[in-house]
Amino acid sequence: DLDCLMVLPNDNSQQMWWSRNGLNTVDGILRAMKMRFNIDEDRVYLMGFSDGATACQWMAAVDPSPWAGFLAMSGDFSVSKSSPYQVYPENLADSFLRIVNGEDDPVYPGKWIEQVIIRKLKGWGIPVEWQLYYGVGHRLDYLGREIPRIRQMLSTERLPFRQQIRWLSSDPRTGRRDWLMIDKIGDQRDSKHILNFQSRPIFFDLGIKEDGSFRGPGIK
């Protein structure tokens, strides 16, 4: 058993979590919980599965201030590049972020996540915690094995008064990081690490087989 309060909201096709509406929904839920319960504001965590995991990583990059840590299960950070704001992966550097994927996941393949996203993040010096579960698809079959790590994460506390903050933003609406607030954007110099991972290859089997010996017109 985990000694904590849990909220499990669902999104819908009209509202993706990595959107302004999704951000406002999560913020509204958090404010309502704080009004109803005696919550330690330095021990609030964001976890998500699938699209929720994608949004979890996105929120860690655009609005991490309310959270002490992030656990993204079976998502894909690169999907959030379709959000309304420019995403800077460097903003993940000062947050605890654990990313978990299944090797056999047909939606967000774990090997691709590891080879493209995780490798780049670590190459940029971002201390992301990574776990690949072999033989697991797009399911939470590994959740039981994650419980010990979740327990450890729940002891991590938010650091709202850190001495130094490095934060990148191209929009004042994503300009807050703890005590730092960017309220006006002047000349913009883009980060060399803008979220722009290569797209995953998608293969469709159309049932067409090549016959190298056929010399007639058309397709055989």
VENWO-V545479 format. One line per field, one symbol per residue. burial: 1 if it has 9 or more other ideal C-beta (glycine too) atoms within 8 Angstrom, else 0. Layout:
# VENWO-V545479
burial = ???
This chain:
# VENWO-V545479
burial = 0000000000100010111001101110110011000010001111111111111111111111011111111111111110101111111111111111111110011101110111111101010101111001010001000110111011010100000010101111011111000100100000000110100000000000000000000000
